Amino acid sequence: MRLLPREHVLQYDWLVHVMNYGPVIFFLGLLFEGVPLSDWAQAVVIAGAGSLCWYSGMWARPYYNLIFFTVLTGLGLWAVSLHWTGAMYLFYALVFVMVMPRVWQVTLALVLQTLIVIGQGVWLDMGNLYNSILAILILLGGHADYLFFRHMTALRVLLRSQEDLEHLTREAERERIARDLHDVLGHTLSSIALKSELAEKLMTRDPERAGHEMREVAESARRALAEVRQTVTGYRSGNLANELSLARHALEAADIEVDLPERVPDGLDRQQENVLCLVLREAVTNVVRHAEARHCRIHWQARDGQWLLSVEDDGRGWSGRFGNGLEGMRERLGLCGGALHLRSAQPGCRLEATIGASPATPTTEEPAR
């Protein structure tokens, strides 16, 4: 026999069983209608009220709540036992308790119980077992309605929260795909355009080199297609050594001298390395497309437990505004605990991206290729 419900939801089971026996109890009450409340009958009424508190879990609540509800239950049982018509006031009280705030629940319950006692004539000796049983059934039914009301309210809140979460997830995925497509296509299409223009110029002077540039155009297009597919499926990852090699080819194709580090940092996790690859790609794309620079310098530096990526050119300088690509990079770095800074140099522009390094980051680094 289960004495206590293991979960709060099992309160419904006990209430359903009790309410199923309601007609039987009601019929027995008719047999004893008009019988005064003897000592044993009062004990049955008190035991019924105590059982309600026991199976509803009130015993586990703070003691003052238990005392408060015990007093209210006793007042209600006593008042209804004075005259059966007082039962209607309990219905009103239970309805208001379900829909009103807690402060009003307490106040309204006290007021209604007092009105019941006064309005039904306390001076009349009309108490009987039938009315007391009816009061218990009303309290049980009201408690079941309250639990059902609270359950439905929580369910509606949960459904709204799930809908909001699904909406935010879809929006985040759209933003991720938009950022990744911008990063992939922006850099690759710029490289394809530059190499195509270079191949056109070399067609008559150096056909062999022009053919080499066109083969690189085809390779860039195939690589972009693969990266777009990876972006849509969400499994794209970068490699800093390969990204430095691509940066060198893109800058040299634009006739920009490039100074690259011999090694790349080691110890970064996959997300951090992927973000730094995207930042480097966006920075190089901006140098190629907008800076009109003759020289570009890329280097790494460890500073205060973080890695610093710096891309500096001697071109026109920074206009003072973040474009869509740089804004996306700043958001990505922020999610990894990093930051993005742009500074005007004399001449040119300096981009600095910082990202946290692992506490166990070793000092050995992988040569760029």
Protein Blocks (a to p, Z undefined) as FASTA:
>chain_A
ZZbdfbfklmmmmmmmmmmmmmmmmmmmmmmgoiacdfklmmmmmmmmmmmmmmnommmm
cfklmmmmmmmmmmmmmmmmmpmklmmmmmmmmmmmmmmcfklmmmmmmmmmmmmmmmno
pmbccbcfklmmmmmmmmmmmmmmmmmmmmmmmmmmmmmmmmmmmmmmmmmmmmmmmmmm
mmmmmmmmmmmmmmmmmmmmmmmmmmmlmmmmmmmmmmmmmmmmmmmmmmmnopaccdfk
lmmmmmmmmmmmnopacdddfbdcehiafklmmmmmmmmmmmmmmmmmmnopabdcdddd
deehiacdddddfbebpehiacfklmmmmmmmmmnopacddddddedjdddddddddfkl
cfbdcddZZ
